[in-house]
Amino acid sequence: MEHYGIVRKKTSTGNYERVNPLHSWNASHLISNFFLFQLQRHSDHHANAIKRYPMLKHYDESPQLPFGYPTMIIIALLPPLWFDMMNHRLHQWHDAVYKPTEV
């Protein structure tokens, strides 16, 4: 759920780019963040693995889940609903991260 559909770019050397805040879904919702010790700020955890969970920050540029983790877990148990809800967000993320912007 935290990484659904998100991929990293391959560099010219054949390696994958370093993990950054764009590579996992966040769910920065106040109540669930409180009960899950900022776990929903998953992107900061990947960018700064040494940070303790209560210190994790929210990144606006990270892809965002529409609801907190408890609700998203229930939605994930219903695959048609999950795909309908998440594939649109995944395409938006892909367009924003992988397609160059027109200048």
Rosetta blueprint (number, residue, H / E / L):
1 M L
2 E L
3 H L
4 Y L
5 G L
6 I L
7 V L
8 R L
9 K L
10 K E
11 T L
12 S L
13 T L
14 G L
15 N L
16 Y E
17 E L
18 R L
19 V L
20 N L
21 P H
22 L H
23 H H
24 S L
25 W L
26 N E
27 A L
28 S L
29 H L
30 L H
31 I H
32 S H
33 N H
34 F H
35 F H
36 L L
37 F L
38 Q L
39 L L
40 Q L
41 R L
42 H H
43 S H
44 D H
45 H H
46 H H
47 A H
48 N L
49 A L
50 I L
51 K L
52 R L
53 Y H
54 P H
55 M H
56 L L
57 K L
58 H L
59 Y L
60 D L
61 E L
62 S L
63 P L
64 Q E
65 L L
66 P L
67 F L
68 G L
69 Y H
70 P H
71 T H
72 M H
73 I H
74 I H
75 I H
76 A H
77 L L
78 L L
79 P H
80 P H
81 L H
82 W H
83 F H
84 D H
85 M H
86 M H
87 N H
88 H H
89 R H
90 L H
91 H H
92 Q H
93 W H
94 H H
95 D H
96 A H
97 V H
98 Y H
99 K L
100 P L
101 T L
102 E L
103 V L
